[in-house]
């Protein structure tokens, strides 16, 4: 079973596995483990809606 994904907003330019640059400000759906690592390292922030804001 695939790991659950969650949206994050990049705070810095990041490089994907194929050496493609992803600019800061981009919102991506990534596996929860990757999201936790990026947030802990100060590279991203949560981008999920607050309760009641999901439209």
Biopython code that builds the backbone (N, CA, C, O; Angstrom):
import numpy as np
from Bio.PDB.StructureBuilder import StructureBuilder

atoms = [
    (1, "UNK", "N", (0.851, -1.188, 0.000)),
    (1, "UNK", "CA", (0.000, 0.000, 0.000)),
    (1, "UNK", "C", (0.894, 1.248, 0.000)),
    (1, "UNK", "O", (1.883, 1.312, 0.729)),
    (2, "UNK", "N", (0.537, 2.219, -0.812)),
    (2, "UNK", "CA", (1.326, 3.450, -0.917)),
    (2, "UNK", "C", (1.159, 4.292, 0.346)),
    (2, "UNK", "O", (0.105, 4.299, 0.982)),
    (3, "UNK", "N", (2.232, 5.000, 0.685)),
    (3, "UNK", "CA", (2.190, 5.881, 1.855)),
    (3, "UNK", "C", (1.274, 7.075, 1.578)),
    (3, "UNK", "O", (1.238, 7.596, 0.464)),
    (4, "UNK", "N", (0.542, 7.498, 2.599)),
    (4, "UNK", "CA", (-0.360, 8.653, 2.485)),
    (4, "UNK", "C", (0.449, 9.892, 2.132)),
    (4, "UNK", "O", (1.573, 10.063, 2.605)),
    (5, "UNK", "N", (-0.128, 10.759, 1.294)),
    (5, "UNK", "CA", (0.553, 11.996, 0.889)),
    (5, "UNK", "C", (-0.119, 13.196, 1.539)),
    (5, "UNK", "O", (-1.291, 13.153, 1.914)),
    (6, "UNK", "N", (0.652, 14.262, 1.661)),
    (6, "UNK", "CA", (0.154, 15.498, 2.245)),
    (6, "UNK", "C", (0.764, 16.681, 1.487)),
    (6, "UNK", "O", (1.888, 16.575, 0.996)),
    (7, "UNK", "N", (0.050, 17.798, 1.383)),
    (7, "UNK", "CA", (0.587, 18.946, 0.654)),
    (7, "UNK", "C", (1.566, 19.752, 1.504)),
    (7, "UNK", "O", (1.347, 19.967, 2.696)),
    (8, "UNK", "N", (2.645, 20.191, 0.868)),
    (8, "UNK", "CA", (3.615, 21.081, 1.503)),
    (8, "UNK", "C", (3.915, 22.224, 0.543)),
    (8, "UNK", "O", (3.726, 22.098, -0.666)),
    (9, "UNK", "N", (4.387, 23.345, 1.097)),
    (9, "UNK", "CA", (4.827, 24.494, 0.291)),
    (9, "UNK", "C", (6.323, 24.632, 0.518)),
    (9, "UNK", "O", (6.782, 24.763, 1.653)),
    (10, "UNK", "N", (7.075, 24.601, -0.570)),
    (10, "UNK", "CA", (8.532, 24.713, -0.461)),
    (10, "UNK", "C", (8.938, 26.127, -0.075)),
    (10, "UNK", "O", (8.424, 27.093, -0.637)),
    (11, "UNK", "N", (9.844, 26.256, 0.866)),
    (11, "UNK", "CA", (10.361, 27.555, 1.290)),
    (11, "UNK", "C", (11.659, 27.910, 0.564)),
    (11, "UNK", "O", (12.067, 29.071, 0.550)),
    (12, "UNK", "N", (12.299, 26.921, -0.030)),
    (12, "UNK", "CA", (13.550, 27.094, -0.777)),
    (12, "UNK", "C", (13.450, 26.295, -2.059)),
    (12, "UNK", "O", (12.685, 25.334, -2.134)),
    (13, "UNK", "N", (14.214, 26.681, -3.067)),
    (13, "UNK", "CA", (14.306, 25.863, -4.266)),
    (13, "UNK", "C", (14.804, 24.487, -3.847)),
    (13, "UNK", "O", (15.676, 24.363, -2.987)),
    (14, "UNK", "N", (14.240, 23.457, -4.467)),
    (14, "UNK", "CA", (14.587, 22.078, -4.135)),
    (14, "UNK", "C", (14.839, 21.336, -5.434)),
    (14, "UNK", "O", (14.268, 21.672, -6.471)),
    (15, "UNK", "N", (15.686, 20.338, -5.378)),
    (15, "UNK", "CA", (15.986, 19.553, -6.563)),
    (15, "UNK", "C", (15.348, 18.185, -6.448)),
    (15, "UNK", "O", (15.499, 17.502, -5.435)),
    (16, "UNK", "N", (14.629, 17.784, -7.496)),
    (16, "UNK", "CA", (13.983, 16.474, -7.553)),
    (16, "UNK", "C", (15.041, 15.420, -7.869)),
    (16, "UNK", "O", (16.191, 15.744, -8.166)),
    (17, "UNK", "N", (14.634, 14.166, -7.800)),
    (17, "UNK", "CA", (15.569, 13.061, -8.037)),
    (17, "UNK", "C", (16.220, 13.135, -9.410)),
    (17, "UNK", "O", (17.350, 12.674, -9.571)),
    (18, "UNK", "N", (15.541, 13.699, -10.404)),
    (18, "UNK", "CA", (16.078, 13.773, -11.764)),
    (18, "UNK", "C", (16.840, 15.072, -12.011)),
    (18, "UNK", "O", (17.002, 15.488, -13.159)),
    (19, "UNK", "N", (17.312, 15.720, -10.931)),
    (19, "UNK", "CA", (18.071, 16.975, -11.002)),
    (19, "UNK", "C", (17.266, 18.139, -11.579)),
    (19, "UNK", "O", (17.844, 19.119, -12.049)),
    (20, "UNK", "N", (15.936, 18.036, -11.545)),
    (20, "UNK", "CA", (15.074, 19.129, -11.982)),
    (20, "UNK", "C", (14.814, 20.045, -10.793)),
    (20, "UNK", "O", (14.449, 19.575, -9.714)),
    (21, "UNK", "N", (15.001, 21.356, -10.985)),
    (21, "UNK", "CA", (14.790, 22.337, -9.910)),
    (21, "UNK", "C", (13.308, 22.614, -9.740)),
    (21, "UNK", "O", (12.589, 22.841, -10.714)),
    (22, "UNK", "N", (12.855, 22.594, -8.480)),
    (22, "UNK", "CA", (11.478, 22.936, -8.136)),
    (22, "UNK", "C", (11.555, 24.253, -7.364)),
    (22, "UNK", "O", (12.154, 24.291, -6.290)),
    (23, "UNK", "N", (10.965, 25.332, -7.883)),
    (23, "UNK", "CA", (11.126, 26.648, -7.246)),
    (23, "UNK", "C", (10.413, 26.770, -5.897)),
    (23, "UNK", "O", (9.405, 26.110, -5.648)),
    (24, "UNK", "N", (10.954, 27.620, -5.044)),
    (24, "UNK", "CA", (10.328, 27.935, -3.760)),
    (24, "UNK", "C", (8.926, 28.455, -4.008)),
    (24, "UNK", "O", (8.677, 29.138, -5.002)),
    (25, "UNK", "N", (8.008, 28.133, -3.105)),
    (25, "UNK", "CA", (6.621, 28.554, -3.237)),
    (25, "UNK", "C", (5.740, 27.513, -3.895)),
    (25, "UNK", "O", (4.514, 27.622, -3.858)),
    (26, "UNK", "N", (6.353, 26.501, -4.498)),
    (26, "UNK", "CA", (5.595, 25.435, -5.140)),
    (26, "UNK", "C", (4.912, 24.583, -4.080)),
    (26, "UNK", "O", (5.515, 24.263, -3.055)),
    (27, "UNK", "N", (3.665, 24.219, -4.319)),
    (27, "UNK", "CA", (2.940, 23.313, -3.429)),
    (27, "UNK", "C", (2.957, 21.925, -4.070)),
    (27, "UNK", "O", (2.559, 21.750, -5.222)),
    (28, "UNK", "N", (3.424, 20.950, -3.302)),
    (28, "UNK", "CA", (3.533, 19.569, -3.781)),
    (28, "UNK", "C", (2.822, 18.622, -2.837)),
    (28, "UNK", "O", (2.758, 18.879, -1.635)),
    (29, "UNK", "N", (2.283, 17.521, -3.366)),
    (29, "UNK", "CA", (1.797, 16.419, -2.536)),
    (29, "UNK", "C", (2.943, 15.427, -2.436)),
    (29, "UNK", "O", (3.371, 14.866, -3.445)),
    (30, "UNK", "N", (3.439, 15.208, -1.233)),
    (30, "UNK", "CA", (4.562, 14.297, -1.011)),
    (30, "UNK", "C", (4.192, 13.296, 0.076)),
    (30, "UNK", "O", (3.282, 13.554, 0.864)),
    (31, "UNK", "N", (4.884, 12.153, 0.131)),
    (31, "UNK", "CA", (4.636, 11.207, 1.217)),
    (31, "UNK", "C", (4.850, 11.880, 2.573)),
    (31, "UNK", "O", (5.713, 12.747, 2.716)),
    (32, "UNK", "N", (4.058, 11.474, 3.564)),
    (32, "UNK", "CA", (4.118, 12.086, 4.891)),
    (32, "UNK", "C", (5.534, 12.053, 5.452)),
    (32, "UNK", "O", (5.962, 13.030, 6.067)),
    (33, "UNK", "N", (6.278, 10.961, 5.260)),
    (33, "UNK", "CA", (7.646, 10.874, 5.797)),
    (33, "UNK", "C", (8.552, 11.935, 5.177)),
    (33, "UNK", "O", (9.372, 12.534, 5.872)),
    (34, "UNK", "N", (8.409, 12.171, 3.868)),
    (34, "UNK", "CA", (9.214, 13.199, 3.199)),
    (34, "UNK", "C", (8.788, 14.585, 3.680)),
    (34, "UNK", "O", (9.632, 15.460, 3.874)),
    (35, "UNK", "N", (7.483, 14.790, 3.873)),
    (35, "UNK", "CA", (6.985, 16.078, 4.357)),
    (35, "UNK", "C", (7.567, 16.384, 5.731)),
    (35, "UNK", "O", (8.030, 17.498, 5.977)),
    (36, "UNK", "N", (7.544, 15.401, 6.624)),
    (36, "UNK", "CA", (8.079, 15.605, 7.974)),
    (36, "UNK", "C", (9.565, 15.962, 7.921)),
    (36, "UNK", "O", (10.015, 16.830, 8.668)),
    (37, "UNK", "N", (10.321, 15.313, 7.060)),
    (37, "UNK", "CA", (11.756, 15.585, 6.937)),
    (37, "UNK", "C", (11.998, 16.994, 6.402)),
    (37, "UNK", "O", (12.833, 17.722, 6.938)),
    (38, "UNK", "N", (11.281, 17.384, 5.356)),
    (38, "UNK", "CA", (11.452, 18.718, 4.774)),
    (38, "UNK", "C", (11.056, 19.808, 5.770)),
    (38, "UNK", "O", (11.737, 20.829, 5.867)),
    (39, "UNK", "N", (9.964, 19.604, 6.509)),
    (39, "UNK", "CA", (9.525, 20.589, 7.499)),
    (39, "UNK", "C", (10.528, 20.681, 8.640)),
    (39, "UNK", "O", (10.860, 21.780, 9.084)),
    (40, "UNK", "N", (11.017, 19.530, 9.122)),
    (40, "UNK", "CA", (11.995, 19.512, 10.219)),
    (40, "UNK", "C", (13.291, 20.214, 9.827)),
    (40, "UNK", "O", (13.954, 20.816, 10.672)),
    (41, "UNK", "N", (13.653, 20.137, 8.544)),
    (41, "UNK", "CA", (14.883, 20.769, 8.055)),
    (41, "UNK", "C", (14.671, 22.225, 7.649)),
    (41, "UNK", "O", (15.600, 22.874, 7.169)),
    (42, "UNK", "N", (13.452, 22.745, 7.838)),
    (42, "UNK", "CA", (13.174, 24.141, 7.510)),
    (42, "UNK", "C", (13.080, 24.425, 6.030)),
    (42, "UNK", "O", (13.190, 25.578, 5.613)),
    (43, "UNK", "N", (12.876, 23.389, 5.223)),
    (43, "UNK", "CA", (12.827, 23.553, 3.772)),
    (43, "UNK", "C", (11.409, 23.732, 3.239)),
    (43, "UNK", "O", (11.221, 24.147, 2.096)),
    (44, "UNK", "N", (10.392, 23.413, 4.082)),
    (44, "UNK", "CA", (9.005, 23.480, 3.628)),
    (44, "UNK", "C", (8.095, 23.751, 4.817)),
    (44, "UNK", "O", (8.510, 23.677, 5.974)),
    (45, "UNK", "N", (6.838, 24.068, 4.499)),
    (45, "UNK", "CA", (5.816, 24.255, 5.530)),
    (45, "UNK", "C", (4.565, 23.516, 5.083)),
    (45, "UNK", "O", (4.399, 23.201, 3.905)),
    (46, "UNK", "N", (3.692, 23.244, 6.041)),
    (46, "UNK", "CA", (2.439, 22.580, 5.707)),
    (46, "UNK", "C", (1.621, 23.469, 4.792)),
    (46, "UNK", "O", (1.626, 24.692, 4.934)),
    (47, "UNK", "N", (0.918, 22.856, 3.854)),
    (47, "UNK", "CA", (0.076, 23.618, 2.934)),
    (47, "UNK", "C", (-1.349, 23.085, 2.930)),
    (47, "UNK", "O", (-2.129, 23.392, 2.028)),
    (48, "UNK", "N", (-1.690, 22.285, 3.938)),
    (48, "UNK", "CA", (-3.055, 21.764, 3.985)),
    (48, "UNK", "C", (-3.990, 22.811, 4.563)),
    (48, "UNK", "O", (-3.569, 23.652, 5.357)),
    (49, "UNK", "N", (-5.259, 22.765, 4.169)),
    (49, "UNK", "CA", (-6.209, 23.774, 4.640)),
    (49, "UNK", "C", (-6.506, 23.596, 6.133)),
    (49, "UNK", "O", (-6.446, 22.486, 6.660)),
    (50, "UNK", "N", (-6.823, 24.688, 6.792)),
    (50, "UNK", "CA", (-7.263, 24.616, 8.172)),
    (50, "UNK", "C", (-8.671, 24.034, 8.208)),
    (50, "UNK", "O", (-9.409, 24.159, 7.231)),
    (51, "UNK", "N", (-9.052, 23.410, 9.296)),
    (51, "UNK", "CA", (-10.410, 22.867, 9.367)),
    (51, "UNK", "C", (-11.441, 23.944, 9.045)),
    (51, "UNK", "O", (-11.402, 25.049, 9.585)),
    (52, "UNK", "N", (-12.355, 23.598, 8.161)),
    (52, "UNK", "CA", (-13.392, 24.540, 7.749)),
    (52, "UNK", "C", (-13.000, 25.361, 6.541)),
    (52, "UNK", "O", (-13.851, 26.037, 5.962)),
    (53, "UNK", "N", (-11.703, 25.325, 6.131)),
    (53, "UNK", "CA", (-11.243, 26.099, 4.976)),
    (53, "UNK", "C", (-11.213, 25.279, 3.695)),
    (53, "UNK", "O", (-10.984, 25.838, 2.622)),
    (54, "UNK", "N", (-11.437, 23.969, 3.775)),
    (54, "UNK", "CA", (-11.354, 23.150, 2.566)),
    (54, "UNK", "C", (-12.552, 23.448, 1.666)),
    (54, "UNK", "O", (-13.713, 23.250, 2.023)),
    (55, "UNK", "N", (-12.200, 23.929, 0.493)),
    (55, "UNK", "CA", (-13.257, 24.326, -0.440)),
    (55, "UNK", "C", (-13.261, 23.420, -1.643)),
    (55, "UNK", "O", (-14.080, 23.593, -2.545)),
]
sb = StructureBuilder()
sb.init_structure("model")
sb.init_model(0)
sb.init_chain("A")
sb.init_seg("    ")
for serial, (resi, resn, name, xyz) in enumerate(atoms, 1):
    if name == "N":
        sb.init_residue(resn, " ", resi, " ")
    sb.init_atom(name, np.array(xyz, "f"), 0.0, 1.0, " ", f" {name:<3s}", serial, name[0])
structure = sb.get_structure()
